[in-house]
Amino acid sequence: MSDAWLLGRARELIAAVQRSDRPEQLKVIDTLDDLLEETQRRGEPLLVAQLLRAAALARLVTRGMVGEAEQLLDEMLAHTKRHGLTLLRADAHALRGRQLVLAMQEDAALTEIARALALLDDPPAPEVALGRRAWDRLLSSALNDCWIVLNQLGVYEAAEEVIARAHQAIRDSAGPHEITLQLMNRVKMLLGWGLRLERVGRYREAGEKFRTAASMAIAVEAPFAESLFPRRPGVPAVEQVGVLAASLAFAAPSAAHVERLRRLHGTQGYPHENILVTIALARCLEVEGRRDEAFRLLLEARHSQTEDNSQPSMRLNLVRELARLGDEPDDRQDAEPGEPAGEESKPGGLLADYAAALEAELWSMRESQIATLNTRREHERLSAEHGAMTQQALQDPLTSLPNRRALDERLRTLASSATAHPLAVALVDLDGFKDVNDQHSHAMGDDVLRVVASTLRDTLRGDDVVARYGGDEFVVLLPGAPLSAATQALTRSVDAVASLPQHLSHGVTLSVGLVSLRPHERAEEVLSRADAAMYQAKRRGGNQIASSAQSAGDEQPEAEDDPTFAAGGPT
């Protein structure tokens, strides 16, 4: 199985799990877990992150499995942060927001979306190795996951901005599935937005949203036929997807839609999608004069959706529709479905006024949500900028290793930590590096420095510190390592650099001076001793380790007295 096949299969399964019944969803989850295990064995960071996303998302859309998504999302956040995968890190925050909405923690969900959008406001440049199309797809996917949460919370203006950005990201490279997903998402958003506008009496604006949704439902036909969504070939999309059929009914309620909506009513899909189909069907029945039947349909939907927390605003739309049908007189003639018959015929009097006041307050809260989102988004952006500036101040720009300032801070911290002792300190110098610069170019020399830095990092332990000391010198701190263990570890590094292909290393090797920190020894003193030991390795021909064992409590002999401490070259 190639990496491309694994990723393509995961995409197919994610498309399927969102339109399947629960037993089939559980099978998809098992398959995705197997694919995740395979990618983790391979260890390719980007692929692992994408499979973590797929496994978490499958659980978020499967009833009773949301709790299992939390650990996967934590792992995805840690993994993407460790490997610098900004787009997928933003996606992890977005999916965590989705999980929090399901747990009815809406304010916390808004914070997660603010974090995600702050990362996406200034995304890094596309990685050449990944390809522009794959990069755009990752960006669009992260934005879509942000959009879902904003749509769930009913923050439609912000949701519209985000989904427009998602469309822009894939406009030039999108395949049929991405186009279908974009159009269907916008249809759902516009229908929810229209119902929300009706609740505050803005019926003309609501009608515009419904008509736009209907035009998009027609436009989705061509890409849907070639998408990854489970479908019946040759059958129009509006005959297979409930929200698309509902959009036509909302735009122009009539008896012509009843049969189609009945067939799609209750079919597998998200609960909020079923609510949209139910309300659309009820309005068509109402136009046909079957108000009692419409009322019973809405009442059944309300009972069946009592445990769903995925979209609180949509449940209120359902309750509002029930109240409207249950309270309005039968003799209304001029009003459209969803629109009150007029002030003089409004029942309930004070109760209706109270409901209107509550709706106005909820609308104001929605505006407060938008302001909160923007404030937290800016806070996260500024925090990220400050973190980046701090990191730049402590990071060597060429190798991305800690610089000398960061090394000094880390050495002081380890020296004062009892758990870090014994602390081995190595000074590493490149043999033959001057020849690379003189015979080739400084750009080639920079490439060699990057390769050596990466090799040092990869051949040492995870908690060892590798820093660029300056020029072609590096310093390695090995906490908790006596000289014998540190020598073995650095021997791996010396051998690994010596074994690099000629076109990568251009023949450079390592001379390493290794010492152990003495009690109460200052940083400059231990580094001076490591430097002296390094020159011992140089004088012996390089490509080896020279170790000084004068630290208290360490019984190893001096390097110049015992040739067994030379490694990787002549002694």
Stockholm file with secondary structure:
# STOCKHOLM 1.0

chainA/1-571         MSDAWLLGRARELIAAVQRSDRPEQLKVIDTLDDLLEETQRRGEPLLVAQLLRAAALARLVTRGMVGEAEQLLDEMLAHTKRHGLTLLRADAHALRGRQLVLAMQEDAALTEIARALALLDDPPAPEVALGRRAWDRLLSSALNDCWIVLNQLGVYEAAEEVIARAHQAIRDSAGPHEITLQLMNRVKMLLGWGLRLERVGRYREAGEKFRTAASMAIAVEAPFAESLFPRRPGVPAVEQVGVLAASLAFAAPSAAHVERLRRLHGTQGYPHENILVTIALARCLEVEGRRDEAFRLLLEARHSQTEDNSQPSMRLNLVRELARLGDEPDDRQDAEPGEPAGEESKPGGLLADYAAALEAELWSMRESQIATLNTRREHERLSAEHGAMTQQALQDPLTSLPNRRALDERLRTLASSATAHPLAVALVDLDGFKDVNDQHSHAMGDDVLRVVASTLRDTLRGDDVVARYGGDEFVVLLPGAPLSAATQALTRSVDAVASLPQHLSHGVTLSVGLVSLRPHERAEEVLSRADAAMYQAKRRGGNQIASSAQSAGDEQPEAEDDPTFAAGGPT
#=GR chainA/1-571 SS CCHHHHHHHHHHHHHHHTTSCHHHHHHHHHHHHHHHHHHHHHTCHHHHHHHHHHHHHHHHTSTTCHHHHHHHHHHHHHHHHHTTCHHHHHHHHHHHHHHHHHTTCHHHHHHHHHHHHHHHHSCCCCCTTTCHHHHHHHHHHHHHHHHHHHHHHTCHHHHHHHHHHHHHHHTTTCCHHHHHHHHHHHHHHHHHHHHHHHHTTCHHHHHHHHHHHHHHHHHTHHHHTTSSSCCCTTSCGGGTCHHHHHHHHHHSCCGGGHHHHHHHTTCSSCHHHHHHHHHHHHHHHHHTTCHHHHHHHHHHHHHHTTTCCSCHHHHHHHHHHHHHHHHSCTTCCSSCTTSCCCGGGCSSTHHHHHHHHHHHHHHHHHHHHHHHHHHHHHHHHHHHHHHHHHHHHTBCTTTCSBCHHHHHHHHHHHHTCGGGCSEEEEEEEEETHHHHHHHTCHHHHHHHHHHHHHHHHHHSCTTCEEEEEETTEEEEEEETCCHHHHHHHHHHHHHHHHTSCHHHHTTCEEEEEEEECCTTCCHHHHHHHHHHHHHHHHHTTSSEEEECCCSTTCCCCCGGGCGGGCCSSCC
#=GC SS_cons         CCHHHHHHHHHHHHHHHTTSCHHHHHHHHHHHHHHHHHHHHHTCHHHHHHHHHHHHHHHHTSTTCHHHHHHHHHHHHHHHHHTTCHHHHHHHHHHHHHHHHHTTCHHHHHHHHHHHHHHHHSCCCCCTTTCHHHHHHHHHHHHHHHHHHHHHHTCHHHHHHHHHHHHHHHTTTCCHHHHHHHHHHHHHHHHHHHHHHHHTTCHHHHHHHHHHHHHHHHHTHHHHTTSSSCCCTTSCGGGTCHHHHHHHHHHSCCGGGHHHHHHHTTCSSCHHHHHHHHHHHHHHHHHTTCHHHHHHHHHHHHHHTTTCCSCHHHHHHHHHHHHHHHHSCTTCCSSCTTSCCCGGGCSSTHHHHHHHHHHHHHHHHHHHHHHHHHHHHHHHHHHHHHHHHHHHHTBCTTTCSBCHHHHHHHHHHHHTCGGGCSEEEEEEEEETHHHHHHHTCHHHHHHHHHHHHHHHHHHSCTTCEEEEEETTEEEEEEETCCHHHHHHHHHHHHHHHHTSCHHHHTTCEEEEEEEECCTTCCHHHHHHHHHHHHHHHHHTTSSEEEECCCSTTCCCCCGGGCGGGCCSSCC
//
